[in-house]
Amino acid sequence: MRSKDDPRLAPLVTATEVSRLIGMPRPTVYSWMNSSSQRDAVMHVAGAEARGWPSISLVGLAEAHTARGLRQMHVSMPKISAFAKYLREESGDEYALASQNSSATA
């Protein structure tokens, strides 16, 4: 999933749409999209062409869905972020949270 021409990486939905689709508050989705001094971003952002346009790809939506599932299991955000980083490094797959091959069993 590395090609810029890969349709799975094209902007598809907005953060507001992601929040509705996965049932999480919009501020939570925004926090997952951004790195902070304490943790890396949990989901990838494709980038919007203009304000209000889609900025999250299908891959980002899948990552958000995975993060939501982990949060429902009462896993803290710092642990989810560390888990995502671990999966990405160990698998060599930048999009490991969205991969079928990277189950939450690591």
N, C-alpha and C positions, 0 to 999 in steps of 0.2 A: 504493500500500500504506500509506496513512496512517490509514485509519479504525480506530478502536478496535474496531469490530465485524468487522473483517477476520479470518477464521479463520486466515489465515497468520501472524497476530501473537499468537494465543492460546497460552498455555503448553501444551506438548505432551509434552516429555521432560525428564528430569533431566540434570544434568551427568554423572552416572555413565552414564546411557544414551547420551548423546552420545559419551562416551569409548569406549564399546563399539562404537557404530555406525560411528565414523570411524577406530577403531584408534589412538587417541592416549591417553596417560596422563591420568587424571582431573585431577592438578594442572595439567597443561598447559591443559586445557579451562577450569578455574577461572581461570587467568591470562588467558586470552583473553576471559573474561567481564568482567574488571575493568580499569579504567584504573589507571595508575601514574604516578609523577612523570615517568617517561621515555617513556610512550606511552599512546595512547588504547586503549580496549577494541576488540577486533577483531570481536566478535560481540555482538548485541543480546540482552538478557535481558528476558523478558516479565514476570517477577515471579511468585513462587509464592504461593498462598493460605495455605500452611502449610509448615513445615520438612519437607523430604523430598518435597514435591509437585513436579510439573513446573514449571520456571521458564523453559524455553527453547522458543521457538516454532519452527515450520517454517522461518521466515526465519533464525533463529539457527542452526539445524542446517545450513542451506545455507551460511551464512557460515563455520561451523566446517569444513565439508567443503572449501570453497575455501581456507581457511587451511592445512588439512592438505595439500592438493595443492601449495601454494606451499612449505610446509616440506619436502615430499618432493623438491622441486626445489632444496633447500638455500638457500632464501631466508631470511634472518634475520628474527626477530620484529619488531625495530624497522623493518625495511624493509616487512614485511607491514602493520604498523600505519600506517606513512606512506602506503603504497599505498592502503589502505582509506580513509584520511582524504582523500587526493587524489581518489579516485574519487567519494566522497560529495560533496566540494565542487564538482568539475568537472561532475558529472552532475546535481547538485541532488537526488539520490536518497539518502536516509538509509540505504537498504538495498542500496546498489550492489553489495556483494560477493555478494549473493544474486540479483542481477538477471541475466536472460539477456542483456540489452542491454549489460552491463558485463563484457566478456570480459577476461581478463588480458593484453590487448595494449596497454594504455595506456602 
